[in-house]
Amino acid sequence: MTPTEDLIESVRSGPTGPQIAAIFDFDGTLIDGYSAAALYEHRFRNFEIGPGELVRMVSASMGPTMTEDQFTALVEDGIRGWAGRTEEDMLELGERLFAQGIAGTLFHPAWRLVKAHQRAGHTVVIATSATLLQVAPLARELGVEHVLCTRLAVEGGLLTGKVDGRTLWGPGKIDAVREFLTARDLDLAASHAYANGDEDVPLLAGVGHPHPVNPQPELAVEAAKRGWPVLEFESHKTGRFDPTPVLRTATLFGTLFAAAGAGIAVGALNGNRRQGVDLATSLFTTVAGPLTDIEVEVVGEEHAWSARPAVFFINHQSTLVDFLVTTRVIRTGFTAVAKAEVKKMPVVGPLFDLAGVAFLDRANRAKALEALKPAVEMLRSGTSVVMAPEGTRSMTPRLGVFKKGGFHLASQAGVPIVPIVIRNAGEIMWRNARTARSGTVQVAVLPPISTDGWTHDDIDKQVHAVRQLYADTLDDWPTASNPRPRRAE
């Protein structure tokens, strides 16, 4: 086990309850890098940054640790141009920047630590010098209610271009955290804090369980002196041009198209499209992983074969990586259900059409139900179906709402549902990424869920139960030695 996994296990087995706080810094701790970079890039594209501010920003980033007053001056330098805009406008900008890039910088081990603390009933807090527009989207995704951050002054519903109160930098952050903890009478000796910055030494020193994360130099020295265990989250930034991710992604697509072409040719020669599809998925699975340095680690693989045909569910973060997982785990004898827009995509759409994929128009319920009829017939003829109950890719590991279509499909065909829980596809290639990283995708195949006896009125209960099954599995990951199988009730 890694130090992070050891810590997660320690949190799970340790004291529980809201009297224990878990305080997380944002930039450099929950995400890789600094969210302000996305703001500066946006402002630069819109010609909102003057040369003087640019020089001051670069000087501050390269100099010694700033004082609270210096940081406040830097922030107000940047937000001066926002005077007259509404706070709602800025929060909307934050949502766009999160979707465009900040979500992709998430440290997934930090996500799992937050979830471990939440599962233990701890009071989870994000404490950051960033503004609400930067941190609010991730706080929502994490389900974190308490956010201590730098606030923007508002008068008459409009921003003034000034900070409201103190920035949460150094002493400002420590004082805000102390006020929060004291007001709730939280147990500091039993509480945890996670941070990466040199200015956060007092924050970490103020709790019983300090956790420096990828510490900056001064914090690293202090951590060594005090014997604080350091957490190292892998950064995917190389600091130089690296063509490998581009080559890896091109190889994934190239292998997919080459395997599909071979399958189509064999299917046409033999007059057996199903045989061609199975050959294509087998070739892709066999070749893509080794060539791209993407491994798939599966727990409970026997459940993928114990009940066929079946409706296989996958939680959906990354189209290309999820397809690699699907072909690796299910291998043969399956087709898929995809949204109607995929059919219009060049190359991929025609390939999916040849593979017998059922395309759903989710904007039209009647058409969606009609499109499921061929999938029902495929299941009854012995071909399994794979689909994403969330319906769309998520930007983070957070589960979306499960839709009912797959449950109706399995019930109508009289086949079981087999949950395939994908833990970290987003680490390899998140939703808006253009390139794939190397790594290991962790997958848990859970025992089949029988649909025998289900009625239309049972569907809502089953949707909730199966989604909870996914959430429980993601929060408490099974291993080969301790599979901890659960079943939806």
N, C-alpha and C positions, 0 to 999 in steps of 0.2 A: 504494500500500500504506500501511496505517496504521503508526504506530510499533510497535504490538504485533506486527503481521504481519512487519515488518522484523526485530524481535527474534527472533521464532520462526524466521525464515529464517536469521538469524545463528547461533542455537543449533544448527540442523540442520547447517549447513556448518562449524561450529567444532569444537574439540577434543572428543573423545568419551572415555568411560570412567568408572569409578566413583571415580577419584581427584578428580573435580570434583564439588563439592556445589552443589545448588540449594535454598536455604533459603526457605521461604514462611511468612510470618505468616498467621494465619487470619482473625480479625475485621477487616473493612475491606480485606482484601487478596484472600483467596480468596472471601469472601462480602461482599455489600453490607450494611454495618451490623454489628451486634454480636449474637452468638448469646445473650449474657446477657439480652437483651431478651425472648427466648422463655422463658427460665427465670423471669425476674421476672413475666412475664405469667401463667405457669402457677402460680407461688406466689401471685400476687395473686388469681387465680380461686379458689384453695383456702384463702384467708384465712391464708396463711403469712407475710405481711409486716406488721410492725407499723409504726406511724407514725414511730417514731424511726429505724428502718432506712430507710424511704422518704425521709425528710428527708436522712439522711446520703448515700444513693445519689445523689439529685438534686444535692446540694451538690458531691459529688465530680465528677460529670459536667460541671458548669458551671465548676469552678475550674481552677487551673493544673495542669500535669502532675503527677500524684501521684508520691511517692517509693515505693520498693519496700515499705517498712513500712506506708505508708498504704494501698497497694493490698492488701497481705496482710490488714490489719485489715478492709477492706471485704469481701474474699472470705469471711473467717471469720464476719463478721457475717451473710452470706447463707447459709452452709452449716451454721450452728450447729443449725438445726432438722432437719438430716439425720442427726444422731447416732442410732445404733441401727438405721439402715437398712443393707441390704447393698449392696455395690458393684454387684452384678448388677441390683438394683432401679434404681439410678441410671443405669446404662448402658441399661437398657430405656426409661427415661424419655427419655434422649437420642435413642434411635431414634424414639420417637413425635414428639418435637419437631422432629426433622429431617424426617420425613415430612409433618408438618402445616404446616411453613412455612420452616424454615431452608434446605431444598433449593432452594426457589424464589428464594433470595437469591444463589445462586451467580453469580459473575462468570464468564461463559463464556470470555472471553479468558484469564483466569487458568487455567481448566481446560486450554485449548489450550497454554499455556506449560508447565504441568506435564507434559503429554503429550509435548511437544517435548523436554524434558529427559530424560524417561524413555526416549524413543526413542534419545537420544544416549548412553544408558547411564550417565547421571549419578546420583549418590546424592541422591535427593530427600528433603528433610526438612521437616516442618511444625513450626515453633517458635512456641508461643503461650502467652499467659498464661491462656487458657481451660482448663477442666478436660477430662479425657478424655471425659466423657459428652457434651460439646458438640462435640468435634472428631472423635471416633472414626468416626461414620457417614460423614462426607465423606472422611476418610482411606481408609476401605474402598472407597468408590465410586471414588476416584482411584487406588487401588492403591498408596498410599504406606505403606511399611513403618515408616519412622522418624518417630515423633511425640514431640516434646519439649513437655511441657505441665505445668501445675500439677496436682499429684497430691493426692488426698484421703487423709488418714491413716485406716488401718484397724487395728482390734485385735479379735482373735477373730472375724474375718470380718465385723465390723460397723464402719461409719463412726463416727469419734469426734467429728465436727463441727469438726475442725481440718485444717490443711494439712500434708501430709507433706513436710518440707523447705522449700525456698524456692518462692515463686511465681515464675513466669517473666515477671516484669515488669521492664523496664529492666535494671539490673545482673544480676538473677537470670536473665533470658533470655540475656544476653550470655555469662555464665559457663557456662550449660548448653550453649550452642552451641559455645563454645570447647572445652569438655571433650569434646564429641562429635567435633568435627573433629580435635582433637589425637590422640584415641584411635585414629582411623582414618587418621591421617597424610594428610589430604586437602589438596589444593593450594588454599590460600586465594586466591592471586593469580589463579587461573583459575576460581574459584567465583563463584556468583551469589547475591544475596539480594534478596527482595521484601518490602516492608513499607510501612505507611501512617502509623504512629504517631510522634509527637514523641519518645517514649521509645526509638525504634529507630534513632536516628542512629548510635550506636556499632556496632550490628549491621551496618548498611549500610556503614559506614566500614571494617569489618574484612575485606571481601572485595574482589576485584579488579573485580567487576561489580555495583555497587549499582543497584537499581531501585526508587525511590520510586513507590508506587502511590497515586493520589488522596491526596497527602500532606497531613497536618494542618499548620497554619500554621508551627510552628517547624521542622518537617522540610522544608517547602517553601522556607523561607529558607535553610536549610543546603544543600539541594540546589542552589539557585541559586548560592550561594557556591562550592560545590565542582564545579559543572558536571555534576552527575548528571542524566542524561536521565530525565524524569518520564513515567510511564505513566498515562494517564487512562482509566479504565474507566467507561462510562456508568452512572450511577445512575438507577434508575427511580422513585426517591422524589422527589416534587415538593415536599414540605413543606407542602402546602396541599391542600384538597379539589379534585380534578380529575375532573369527570364524564365526560371523554372516553373513558377505558377502558370504562366502563359502556356508554356509547352505542355504542362500537365493537363490543363483544361482542353487544349487542342487535341491531345491524345485521347482524352475521354470522349469528346465528340467524334473524333475520327474513328475510334474503335466502335462506337455505337453505330455509326453509319455503315462502316465496313461489315459489321456483324449482321446488320439489318439487310444489307444488300445480298450477302451470302444466303441468308435465310429465305429471302424472297426468291432468289434463283432456284434454290433446292425445292422450295414449295411449289414453284411453277413447273419444274421438271417432273416432280412426283405427283402433281395434282393434289397435293396435301398441304394446305396452308398452315394447318396446326403444326405439322412437322417442321415447316420452315420457321415458324415463330419460335418453337422450342430450340431449334438449332441456333437462331440469332441470340436468344437470351443466354444460352449456354456459352457461346463464343464470347459474348460481351463480358460475362462474369469471369470466365477463365483468364481473359487477356487484360481487361481494364485495370483490375486491382494491382497486379504486379508491375505493370507498366507505369502506373501513376503514383505508386507508393501510398495507396489508400487501402488500408486493411479493414475488414469487417469482422468484429468479434461478437459471436452470437452465444447467448445463454438460452437454453431451452429449445434448441433447434429441433428436437424430436417432435415438438408440438406442431411444427410446420407440415408434418407428414402423417400425423395421427388421425386426421379427419379430413378427407378430401372427397368431393369438392367442398370448398368453403369460401366464405367472404373474408378476405384478409384485410384488416384495417391497419393503416400506418398513420402516425402523426407526422405532419408535413412541414418541413423547414427548407428543404433544398431539392429542387426538382431533379437535378442530375445525380446528386449523391443518393437521394431517396430511391431513384431508379436502380442505381448500383446495388443498394441494400436489398431491394425487392427481388432482383434477379439472382442475387447471391443466396437469399433465404428460401424463396419459393421455387426457383430454378425452372421448373417445367409445368406445363398443364395449366396455364393461367392467362387471363387477359385483364383488362383494367377498365375502370370508369373514370372519365376525365371531363373537365368542364368544356363547354362547346367551343370556347375561344381557341383551345388547343388545335382543333381541327383546321383552323385557318392558318396555323403557323407553317412556314415553308419547311419542307423536308420532314419535320417531325409529325405534322398533321397527317400527310399521306401515309407515313410509316405506321402510325397508330391506327389509321383507318384500315390498312391492310392486315393489322394484327387483330382486328375485330373489336377494338376498343369501343365502348358505348359512350357517346358524348352527351352530356347533360346541359340543357339550357336552364340554369338555376334561376333566371329571371322569370321563367314561365313554369309554374308548378305542373300544369297539365302536360306540357311538352317533356318535362323532366321525368314524370311518371311513365309517360309513353316510351321514352328512351330506355327505361329500365327493363322493358319487356324482353328485348333480345338478350340482356344479361341474365334474366331469370331462366330463359331457355338454355343459355350456355351452361349455367349451373346445373340444370336438370340433366343436361347431356354429359356432365362429367368434367367440365372446365371450370376451374376456380376463377374468382374475380378479386382483384385488389383495388382498394379505393381509400381515399383520405376522408375520414368523417368530418374533419374541420372544413374541408372544401377549398381551402386556400393555404398558401405557405405563411407561416408566422415569422416575425422578425426576430423573435427571441425564443427561448425554450418554453415560454408560456403557452399552455394549451388554449386553443380557441374553442368556440362553441361547437359541439358535435351536432351535425345535422342528422335527420332521421332517415334519409334515403337508403343508406346501407343496411340499416336495421330492417326496413320494409323489404329490401331485396332479399336478405337472408331468410326472413320469415316466409316470404312468398315461395321461395325455392325450397324451403325445408332443409336448409343446410346450416351448419354452425358458423359462428363468427370466431376468427382467430386473431387476437390482438398482437400486432407487431409494434413494440415500443422502441422508437429510435431516440437515443439519448442526446447525441451531440452532432448531428449532421450539420447544424449551423456553424459549428467550429471549423468544419472543413470547407463549407461554401454556403454562407448565409444567403438569404433571399435575394438581395440586390447585388451580390458579388459578381464580378466578371471573371474571376479566376478561382481555382480550387487550391486548397492547401493540402499538404501531406498530413497523414495522421491515421488514427484508428477510430472508426465509427462503432459505437457500442450499441448492441441490439439485444432486446429480450423478447423472445416469442413465448407468449403465455398460453396456458391450456385452452382448448376450444370451449366456447360458450354455446351451449345448445339453445336452439330457438324453438324446440318442440313445445307445442302448447301455447306459444305466444299469440295473443290477440292484438287487435289494433290498439286497444286501450292500454296494453302493457308497454307500448313502445316508449312513452315518455320516461317511465321508470327505468327501463333498460338503457336509454341514452344517458341518463344521469349516472347509473351504476357503472357503465363501461368507461365513461369519461373519468370517473373517480378512480377506477382501476388503473388507468394510465397515470393519473396524478400521483397515486400512491407508489406506483412502480418507479416513476421518475424521482420521487423524493427518497425512496428507500430501495436503491438499485440492487437487484439480485446478482448473485455470483454463481459460478459452477458448483462451489462447495456449499452454498446456502441459497438455493433458488427461491425460497420463500414464495411459492406460487399462491396467487390469490385468484378468486373467481368472483365475477359480478353476481349479485344476488338477484 
